[in-house]
Amino acid sequence: MDKPVSQGRSGPSSRMNDGGQPLQAAEQTMSLGPMEPAVSAAFAALDASRFGRRLCEHDPSLWKSDPHQVQAISKRLGWLDSAKDFLAKVDEINGFAREIRAAQFSHVVLLGMGGSSLCPEVARETFGDQAGWPRLLVLDNTAPAAVSAIEAQIDLEHTLFLVASKSGSTTETNCFYRYFFGLMSEREGVGKAGSHFVAITDPATILVEEGRKRDFRRIFENPEDIGGRYSALSYFGLIPMALMGVGIRPLIERALRMRASCGPDVPAAANPGLSLGALLGVCEQQGRDKITFALSPSLRRFGTWVEQLVAESTGKEGRGLVPVDGEALGKPEVYGRDRVIVSISLKEEADPEAAKKLQDLEAAGNPVVRIVLEDKLGLGAEFLRWEIATAVAGAVIGVNPFDEPNVSESKRNTAELLEEWKQKGTFSEDTPVLEGNRLRIYFDPNADWLTETDRRSIDSFAATFLKLARPSDYAAFLAYCLQTEARDLQLDALRIALRDRARVATTVGYGPRYLHSTGQLHKGGPDRGVFILLTSETTADLHISGVEYSFGVLQRAQALGDFRALACKGRRVIRIDLGPDPDEGLDFLKNMFVD
């Protein structure tokens, strides 16, 4: 076994947190296995090109030479300095948080998608409710049941809504805002409703105009050179954290410590961000394009943030890394030679059983990265570590990590479907090709991959469809329904059984969240995905104030729009309608795919 490469081992720093305690660096070790020669060569190439210094200088030519792309990239590099810039804004943010606390708001509801919602969701799950501070809730699912679930948990009179959208025109966020502003207006009147709303957006967006028109309590204009998925250490991530009582100053200080560790003169092999990014980029080049994350229980939601960052940044031009989040570690024999394993753990949650599994995977020849955090505030450093690593991986792979060229395909299809619904009051859905056990299966009857399937019955079709997954592929379950613990368990059982049987990586995404995350990878990355899109019938819908369609109609259009986008790309995709009861439908599905 190759000797591990170590970064980030250090003693106490001279920098102190608010409690006067020294800030510790998260320890990162890398066991390169068969990747060692190629990764060492990548380190040397990064040093020869002065990558670290040029990155700190915001050099867009690190990624592309085309003048148009260089100009576009130059406007997306503000995240490199966001920790330093927002340290100066801590007093402002904390002052606003104290104002909200004093106003006796019991809940803060974040209305957003993708980069605007995933960091707050990580904070909510990692830090939990803080005594004496409002409870943070996050809404990023257009299922009527998801909206109703949020509404049932809050008292409107004591709720503050954060409307978060970089562009200011995100369809889902706009619909969430319209719905809750309508409810608040009915309760307190249009003139007073605005005091319950805060906007977080780029300067001069439509949302800024709306906030001024409706007299929002506050409007926070984020620097426009920070892309959505790179915005954790900006207003988009810091305001929700401060409002729920998280100490953002020490969190930012951890990020600044990481920034120093990734400084312009630090060699790649000793640079936590550059070394990690080089490893991931080289692994992608050599077919190990699946990053399997193993996270401590308290950090499990961090995987959803990293998933978006990596998938949307690298999944384009037929290339890309596939983040595998939430897939429990298995025995070495269920993995092919397409994996790199990343463990991110809290020191206080050390798990001997998980450590043994990592050792077994390492002994089997899989590259393994271990990152150990001293405490939860170490997330501040992890946000920046992974932003840098993802940018470096993009350069090694040869893609622009700051655009999302294929995201518009599903959006365009959704807009066309909604226009059709406005005109006809219905969608022109295809007739199900197969039916059974209350399930209905849809697929493109002209798809090339159908020649390899058995269509005599729904069970035989499901079995042969999954056999289309080759050892280097991944299977993605894409569910359009309210996310619950029970459904997570059902989908986990499906994915683990499929992984162990077919020896392929598996992912799970809830729509429409994944459209703003892994959706770019699905359509712009390599043709290695087998997609099972899951829909269900809407039994209780919700009208959206000022919009011609409901949440149920919107989510249906989003599901059908992405199905069309994947089918047009020639991807191996089917849609399974689970019927009126998603839980019952998932049970039937488990019987088909697992038993």
TORSEMAR-705775 format. One record per residue (C-alpha): residue in three letters; x, y, z. Coordinates in steps of 0.02 Angstrom, whole numbers, plus 50000, padded with zeros to 5 digits. Each point is the difference from the previous one (the first is absolute). Example, Ala and Ser with C-alpha at 12.3 -4.5 7.8 and 13.67 -1.06 7.14 Angstrom:
BEGIN
ALA506154977550390SER500695017249967
//
This chain:
BEGIN
MET500005000050000ASP500655017349956LYS500445011550141PRO498635012950032VAL500315018049948SER499595011850142GLN499415018049997GLY499385011650136ARG500834991950151SER500435014350116GLY500045005050181PRO499025014250077SER499955015949899SER500365017250067ARG498275005149937MET498674999150137ASN498124997949992ASP498735010450096GLY500264989350155GLY501885002550000GLN500324982149945PRO501264996149861LEU499284995549831GLN500514982849940ALA500234995349818ALA499014985249937GLU501154985549965GLN500014993349822THR500894984249948MET499984991949828SER500404981749962LEU500285000449814GLY500174981649962PRO500214997049812MET499745018649967GLU501645005050084PRO501095002249843ALA498685009849905VAL499545010850149SER501825004050038ALA500215005249818ALA498465011250017PHE500745008150155ALA501585003849903ALA499005007149853LEU499005011450115ASP501595006550080ALA500845002549831SER498535010249937ARG499955010350162PHE498194994750019GLY499855004650183ARG500635017849974ARG498965002649843LEU498454993550090CYS500265012550141GLU500195013549867HIS498334995149920ASP500774994849834PRO498564993749889SER501204992449872LEU500304985650120TRP498444992149928LYS499715006049823SER500905010249866ASP498485005249898PRO499805018950026HIS498124999050030GLN500194986550132VAL501485008850079GLN498945015750019ALA498554990150073ILE501114990650123SER500815016250059LYS498285005350064ARG499754984150103LEU501544999850113GLY499435011050145TRP499814984650111LEU501894999350019ASP499935015650110SER498274998250075ALA500634994250171LYS501115015450017ASP498675011649931PHE498604993450109LEU501034999750159ALA499825018949988LYS498114998049991VAL499814988750153ASP499435014150114GLU498685005449873ILE499354982349980ASN500004996350187GLY499135016650034PHE498614995149881ALA499874982850083ARG499815008250171GLU498655011549929ILE499014984949940ARG500244991050164ALA499405015350097ALA498475001149887GLN499524982750067PHE499944990849836SER499854981550039HIS500404993549825VAL501065005149851VAL499484991649836LEU501295000049860LEU499175000049829GLY501294995249870MET500764987049885GLY501724992649969GLY501415011450055SER498775011150093SER499284986050108LEU501284986150021CYS501215009050117PRO498585005550117GLU499374982149997VAL501734993950052ALA500025012650143ARG498254995050057GLU500434981550005THR501765002050070PHE499755012750138GLY498164996850040ASP498855011850094GLN500905012450112ALA499165004650164GLY499255017449997TRP500185001849811PRO498734997749859ARG499854982749924LEU500614999349820LEU498974990649870VAL500474997949816LEU498774998249856ASP500734994249835ASN498684987549941THR498505004949893ALA498954984950051PRO498385006850075ALA500274988650150ALA501725007950030VAL499285017650000SER498574994650114ALA501244991750119ILE500925016550023GLU498385009650022ALA499434987850134GLN501565002950104ILE499945019050012ASP498995014050074LEU499955013249863GLU499955014350124HIS501694994750070THR500854994049841LEU501325008649894PHE500224994449819LEU501685001049911VAL499735001049813ALA501684994549930SER500425000349815LYS501605005749915SER499095004349838GLY498485006350092SER498894990749877THR500144981650048THR498304992549959GLU499844989050154THR500575013750120ASN498815012449920CYS498554987950021PHE500434996650183TYR500075018850030ARG498355003449914TYR499134986450100PHE500605005750171PHE499875018549961GLY498194996749952LEU499684991350166MET500855013950097SER499045013449906GLU498354991650044ARG500514999850182GLU500835017050024GLY499585009749843VAL501105003449849GLY500765015450080LYS500664990650152ALA500424983349919GLY501695006049936SER500705001750176HIS500024980950007PHE501104998349844VAL501855002149965ALA500834998749830ILE501734992849966THR500475002649819ASP501215008249879PRO499955018949973ALA498645007349889THR498994984149977ILE498114998849985LEU499994993950180VAL500825016150057GLU498625009749913GLU498674989050078GLY500765002150172ARG499975018849986LYS498255000149929ARG499344988950140ASP501035008550136PHE500994984650052ARG500815000750171ARG501734998849920ILE500814997349830PHE501744992449999GLU500895002249833ASN501364986949980PRO501575003249895GLU499524995049822ASP501694991749966ILE499574985650118GLY499104985549914GLY498554991750089ARG500854983550042TYR501555009450061SER499005011750113ALA500054991150169LEU501175012950077SER498945014849946TYR498315007250046PHE499154984549928GLY500774988550130LEU500475011650142ILE498355009050029PRO498984983950026MET501364993450116ALA500065016050103LEU498105000550013MET499964982650076GLY501365004650126VAL501584992749922GLY501615009450038ILE500505005749826ARG501605009050052PRO500954984250054LEU499284990949851ILE500705013249882GLU501654999750094ARG500134981449964ALA499765004049816LEU501385013150009ARG501164987350077MET499644988449854ARG500315014549880ALA501725002450077SER500364981349985CYS499585001449815GLY501055015749977PRO500935005249842ASP501684992950052VAL499424983450076PRO500574985349891ALA498594989449930ALA500474984550102ALA499835009950162ASN498515010449944PRO498344992550062GLY498935007249861LEU501214997549854SER500504982550051LEU498214994250021GLY499475007849836ALA501494992349908LEU499564982750068LEU498185001649947GLY500455006449828VAL501274986249969CYS498774986950062GLU498725006349874GLN501284998949861GLN500394982050045GLY498204994050016ARG499805001950188ASP498655013049976LYS498864995350147ILE500345009150165THR499234989950139PHE499755010350158ALA500034992550175LEU499455013150125SER499795000850188PRO498165000250053SER500055018550047LEU500765004549832ARG498884989549888ARG499145014949918PHE501675007349950GLY499994986849864THR498525008249913TRP500965016449988VAL501584991749934GLU498944989849879GLN499355015649915LEU501685008750001VAL500934985449918ALA498644993749883GLU499465016849929SER501795006449988THR500814985149913GLY498574991249909LYS500115007349824GLU500784997549830GLY499744981250022ARG501154999950153GLY499715001150185LEU500094993150176VAL498504990850072PRO499765003750186VAL499264984950090ASP499205007050157GLY499054989950130GLU500484982849933ALA500524989950153LEU501744992549983GLY500004981849946LYS501274986149985PRO501425002549875GLU499324986849881VAL498455010449959TYR501065014049926GLY500785000949829ARG501575009649958ASP499065016349977ARG500015006650179VAL500945012150110ILE499434999950181VAL499905016050103SER499714999150187ILE499545016150092SER499784997550186LEU499895008950166LYS501354994950123GLU498684997750136GLU499014988249889ALA501424987849962ASP499244983649941PRO501134984550009GLU498844990249885ALA500045013649867ALA501895001350019LYS500154981249970LYS498965001249841LEU501125014049937GLN501544989550035ASP499264985549904LEU499595011049851GLU501745007650006ALA500804982750007ALA499004995249846GLY500865013949901ASN498745014150012PRO500705017650026VAL499385006150170VAL499955017850066ARG499735002850187ILE499525017150068VAL499765001650189LEU499175015650074GLU500345005750177ASP498215006350017LYS498485005249899LEU500645017749970GLY501324991749892LEU498685000349863GLY500595017649963ALA501674993049941GLU499154985649908PHE498945011749895LEU501585008449936ARG501044984149987TRP498704992249885GLU499745015749898ILE501875000749965ALA500134981349969THR498535000349879ALA500755014649904VAL501664990849988ALA499164983849947GLY499115009549862ALA501675006549936VAL500784982650002ILE498504992649910GLY499955014549876VAL498285007450033ASN499375016950058PRO499404996950179PHE499045016450009ASP498644997749868GLU498504988449984PRO499644998649813ASN498734985950009VAL498905006050143SER498945010449881GLU499414984649904SER498824993950136LYS499485017950042ARG499525002949818ASN499004983949993THR499125004550162ALA499545017249934GLU499294992449841LEU498994987350099LEU499305013550115GLU499495010349849GLU499144984649929TRP499094997550164LYS499435018350003GLN499244997849827LYS499264982550019GLY499824997350186THR500984983749985PHE501644992549943SER500194989349844GLU500764985450094ASP500444984049912THR498984984450030PRO500864988550125VAL500944986249910LEU499844987650143GLU498854998950151GLY499924988750151ASN499885000350191ARG499255017649986LEU501605005949918ARG500125007549826ILE501625000549901TYR500385012749864PHE501475000449881ASP500455005749826PRO499424985949885ASN501325005149872ALA501484999250120ASP501484989949937TRP500264991450167LEU498274991849991THR500704986349888GLU500824992850156THR498434999350109ASP498644987250030ARG498315008649988ARG498834985350029SER499535006250174ILE500405014150120ASP501074988350107SER501024993149857PHE500255017449928ALA500625006850167ALA501224985650017THR500745001749826PHE500025019050007LEU501134999750151LYS501164987849911LEU500395014249881ALA501095007250138ARG501804995549960PRO501364998750133SER500605017849966ASP498235007350005TYR498925007150138ALA498144998450035ALA499045015450056PHE498304999650086LEU499175017049974ALA498465002150110TYR498685013549978CYS499134999550169LEU500155006450177GLN501604993750080THR499684990350160GLU501054988650109ALA498944985149946ARG500275003749815ASP501865002650029LEU500064982550075GLN499024992549855LEU501135008149871ASP501554995050100ALA499444981949995LEU499765001249812ARG501695007949966ILE501014988350113ALA499184984549927LEU500355006349824ARG501805004450042ASP500334983050076ARG499174990849856ALA500625010049850ARG501635006650078VAL499615017849947ALA499975016550094THR498285006450049THR499325017450035VAL498365006950064GLY499315017349963TYR498365008550041GLY499245010949865PRO500085014049963ARG501505002250116TYR501124988749896LEU499645010349843HIS501055013750082SER501314987450055THR500374983749910GLY498855004449855GLN501465008349907LEU501044984250018HIS498584988749943LYS499865009049834GLY501715007849973GLY501124986750077PRO500494982949932ASP498644988249939ARG500204988550149GLY498355002850088VAL498484988750010PHE498565010850060ILE498424994750090LEU498895015550015LEU498604997850128THR498385009949998SER498354998250092GLU498235006649985THR499605016350089THR498594997150124ALA499965017050087ASP500585015049898LEU500415018050047HIS499625015549898ILE501405012949978SER499465018150019GLY500175009849838VAL500504984649897GLU498914990449877TYR500584983050058SER500114990750166PHE501474991850089GLY499394983049941VAL499995005849819LEU501725008150019GLN500804984450071ARG499214989049867ALA500675011549865GLN501744999550079ALA500014981050004LEU499374998249822GLY501195013749942ASP501524991250069PHE499404983249933ARG499915007749826ALA501725008050020LEU500794983450049ALA499104990649861CYS500545012849870LYS501804997150056GLY499784981449966ARG500214996050185ARG499354983550069VAL498515007150092ILE498294993650053ARG498635008450100ILE499024989950125ASP498395007550068LEU499744993550177GLY498145003950005PRO499105010250134ASP501024992850146PRO501905001949975ASP500394989050150GLU498954985749934GLY500725002549826LEU501784999250068ASP499574983750087PHE499424992649835LEU501575006749917LYS501094991850132ASN499154983449964MET500405002049814PHE501795005850013VAL500604991750159ASP499064984450049
//
